[in-house]
Amino acid sequence: MTTQAETSVVTETPIAPTAPARPDVVYTERTTDARPVGGGQLVRRVIILAFGLIQIVIVLRILLLLLDARAGNAIVSAVLNVSQIFVAPFNGILNTDALVSGGSVFDVAAVVALIGWTILEMVILWAVGIFRRQPA
């Protein structure tokens, strides 16, 4: 589990009460602005976003091939073409890149790619974490 530290800036400004005023109550408006601490946290979030998008595209590829989606469809074709960029480095790692049954295709190379990209994400996040300053 990852814990994230955030800096909060709280400003309180007095406001006029909307209900009848009571002398024992102070009416204030509170605004909180929370931001990640340092550039390291921002870098982590960008890395997680980028790898998350890659993983989503690969999972969509696996599902579309399993469901025997029509490759002539523009959306299906776009997903398959974009995901091929991320799956291509993992083609040929195993003896079988895909298992075919009827029209459905189980893309084994895509599953290996999903695992590979996830491991790469973890290694990069670990490397970024080394250079992160811990508060005293």
C-alpha positions as a Markdown table, in Angstrom:
| # | Residue | x | y | z |
|---|---|---|---|---|
| 1 | Met | 0.0 | 0.0 | 0.0 |
| 2 | Thr | 1.3 | 3.4 | -0.9 |
| 3 | Thr | 0.9 | 6.4 | 1.4 |
| 4 | Gln | 0.9 | 9.9 | -0.2 |
| 5 | Ala | 1.7 | 13.0 | 1.7 |
| 6 | Glu | -0.1 | 16.1 | 0.7 |
| 7 | Thr | 0.4 | 19.8 | 1.6 |
| 8 | Ser | -2.8 | 21.5 | 2.7 |
| 9 | Val | -3.3 | 25.3 | 2.8 |
| 10 | Val | -6.4 | 26.2 | 4.8 |
| 11 | Thr | -7.8 | 29.7 | 4.7 |
| 12 | Glu | -10.7 | 30.9 | 6.8 |
| 13 | Thr | -12.5 | 34.1 | 6.1 |
| 14 | Pro | -15.4 | 35.5 | 8.2 |
| 15 | Ile | -18.8 | 35.5 | 6.4 |
| 16 | Ala | -22.1 | 37.0 | 7.2 |
| 17 | Pro | -24.5 | 34.5 | 8.7 |
| 18 | Thr | -27.6 | 33.6 | 6.6 |
| 19 | Ala | -29.5 | 32.6 | 9.7 |
| 20 | Pro | -30.3 | 34.9 | 12.6 |
| 21 | Ala | -27.0 | 35.8 | 14.3 |
| 22 | Arg | -26.1 | 34.1 | 17.5 |
| 23 | Pro | -23.4 | 35.9 | 19.6 |
| 24 | Asp | -21.8 | 32.6 | 20.7 |
| 25 | Val | -21.2 | 31.3 | 17.1 |
| 26 | Val | -18.4 | 32.5 | 14.7 |
| 27 | Tyr | -19.3 | 32.0 | 11.1 |
| 28 | Thr | -16.4 | 31.2 | 8.8 |
| 29 | Glu | -15.9 | 29.9 | 5.3 |
| 30 | Arg | -13.1 | 27.3 | 4.9 |
| 31 | Thr | -11.2 | 26.6 | 1.7 |
| 32 | Thr | -8.7 | 23.8 | 1.4 |
| 33 | Asp | -6.1 | 23.5 | -1.4 |
| 34 | Ala | -4.3 | 20.2 | -1.4 |
| 35 | Arg | -1.3 | 19.5 | -3.6 |
| 36 | Pro | 1.3 | 16.7 | -3.9 |
| 37 | Val | 4.5 | 17.3 | -1.9 |
| 38 | Gly | 7.4 | 18.0 | -4.2 |
| 39 | Gly | 8.1 | 17.1 | -7.8 |
| 40 | Gly | 8.7 | 13.4 | -7.0 |
| 41 | Gln | 5.1 | 12.8 | -6.2 |
| 42 | Leu | 4.0 | 14.5 | -9.4 |
| 43 | Val | 6.4 | 12.3 | -11.4 |
| 44 | Arg | 5.0 | 9.2 | -9.7 |
| 45 | Arg | 1.5 | 10.2 | -10.7 |
| 46 | Val | 2.5 | 10.9 | -14.3 |
| 47 | Ile | 4.2 | 7.5 | -14.5 |
| 48 | Ile | 1.2 | 5.7 | -13.1 |
| 49 | Leu | -1.1 | 7.5 | -15.5 |
| 50 | Ala | 1.1 | 6.6 | -18.5 |
| 51 | Phe | 1.5 | 2.9 | -17.6 |
| 52 | Gly | -2.2 | 2.7 | -16.7 |
| 53 | Leu | -3.2 | 3.9 | -20.2 |
| 54 | Ile | -0.9 | 1.3 | -21.7 |
| 55 | Gln | -2.3 | -1.4 | -19.5 |
| 56 | Ile | -5.9 | -0.4 | -20.4 |
| 57 | Val | -5.1 | -0.6 | -24.1 |
| 58 | Ile | -3.6 | -4.1 | -23.8 |
| 59 | Val | -6.6 | -5.3 | -21.7 |
| 60 | Leu | -8.9 | -4.0 | -24.3 |
| 61 | Arg | -6.9 | -5.8 | -27.0 |
| 62 | Ile | -7.2 | -9.1 | -25.1 |
| 63 | Leu | -11.0 | -8.7 | -24.6 |
| 64 | Leu | -11.7 | -7.6 | -28.2 |
| 65 | Leu | -9.8 | -10.6 | -29.6 |
| 66 | Leu | -11.5 | -13.0 | -27.1 |
| 67 | Leu | -14.9 | -11.6 | -28.1 |
| 68 | Asp | -14.0 | -11.9 | -31.9 |
| 69 | Ala | -14.6 | -8.3 | -32.5 |
| 70 | Arg | -14.8 | -7.2 | -36.1 |
| 71 | Ala | -11.5 | -5.7 | -37.1 |
| 72 | Gly | -13.2 | -3.6 | -39.8 |
| 73 | Asn | -14.7 | -1.4 | -37.1 |
| 74 | Ala | -12.8 | 1.8 | -36.7 |
| 75 | Ile | -12.6 | 1.6 | -32.9 |
| 76 | Val | -11.6 | -2.0 | -32.8 |
| 77 | Ser | -9.0 | -1.4 | -35.5 |
| 78 | Ala | -7.6 | 1.6 | -33.6 |
| 79 | Val | -7.3 | -0.3 | -30.4 |
| 80 | Leu | -5.6 | -3.3 | -32.1 |
| 81 | Asn | -3.2 | -1.0 | -34.0 |
| 82 | Val | -2.2 | 1.0 | -30.9 |
| 83 | Ser | -1.9 | -2.0 | -28.7 |
| 84 | Gln | 0.3 | -3.8 | -31.2 |
| 85 | Ile | 3.0 | -1.2 | -30.5 |
| 86 | Phe | 3.1 | -2.2 | -26.9 |
| 87 | Val | 2.7 | -6.0 | -27.5 |
| 88 | Ala | 5.3 | -6.3 | -30.3 |
| 89 | Pro | 8.4 | -6.3 | -28.0 |
| 90 | Phe | 6.9 | -9.4 | -26.3 |
| 91 | Asn | 6.0 | -11.4 | -29.4 |
| 92 | Gly | 8.1 | -14.6 | -29.7 |
| 93 | Ile | 9.0 | -14.9 | -26.0 |
| 94 | Leu | 6.8 | -18.0 | -25.8 |
| 95 | Asn | 6.5 | -20.7 | -28.4 |
| 96 | Thr | 2.8 | -19.8 | -29.0 |
| 97 | Asp | 1.8 | -16.1 | -29.3 |
| 98 | Ala | -1.9 | -16.8 | -29.6 |
| 99 | Leu | -4.4 | -19.6 | -29.0 |
| 100 | Val | -7.3 | -19.8 | -31.5 |
| 101 | Ser | -10.6 | -21.5 | -31.0 |
| 102 | Gly | -13.4 | -20.8 | -33.5 |
| 103 | Gly | -13.2 | -17.1 | -34.1 |
| 104 | Ser | -11.9 | -16.2 | -30.7 |
| 105 | Val | -8.2 | -15.6 | -30.1 |
| 106 | Phe | -6.5 | -15.7 | -26.8 |
| 107 | Asp | -3.4 | -13.4 | -27.3 |
| 108 | Val | -0.8 | -15.0 | -25.0 |
| 109 | Ala | 1.8 | -12.4 | -26.1 |
| 110 | Ala | -0.6 | -9.6 | -24.9 |
| 111 | Val | -0.9 | -11.3 | -21.5 |
| 112 | Val | 2.9 | -11.5 | -21.3 |
| 113 | Ala | 3.1 | -7.8 | -22.4 |
| 114 | Leu | 0.7 | -6.8 | -19.7 |
| 115 | Ile | 2.8 | -8.6 | -17.1 |
| 116 | Gly | 6.0 | -7.1 | -18.6 |
| 117 | Trp | 4.7 | -3.5 | -18.6 |
| 118 | Thr | 3.5 | -3.9 | -15.1 |
| 119 | Ile | 6.9 | -5.1 | -13.9 |
| 120 | Leu | 8.6 | -2.2 | -15.8 |
| 121 | Glu | 6.2 | 0.2 | -14.1 |
| 122 | Met | 7.1 | -1.2 | -10.7 |
| 123 | Val | 10.8 | -0.9 | -11.4 |
| 124 | Ile | 10.5 | 2.7 | -12.6 |
| 125 | Leu | 8.4 | 3.7 | -9.5 |
| 126 | Trp | 10.9 | 2.0 | -7.3 |
| 127 | Ala | 13.7 | 4.0 | -9.0 |
| 128 | Val | 11.8 | 7.3 | -8.6 |
| 129 | Gly | 11.2 | 6.4 | -5.0 |
| 130 | Ile | 14.9 | 6.1 | -4.3 |
| 131 | Phe | 15.3 | 9.8 | -5.1 |
| 132 | Arg | 12.3 | 11.0 | -3.1 |
| 133 | Arg | 13.0 | 13.0 | 0.0 |
| 134 | Gln | 11.4 | 11.8 | 3.2 |
| 135 | Pro | 10.1 | 14.5 | 5.6 |
| 136 | Ala | 12.1 | 14.6 | 8.8 |
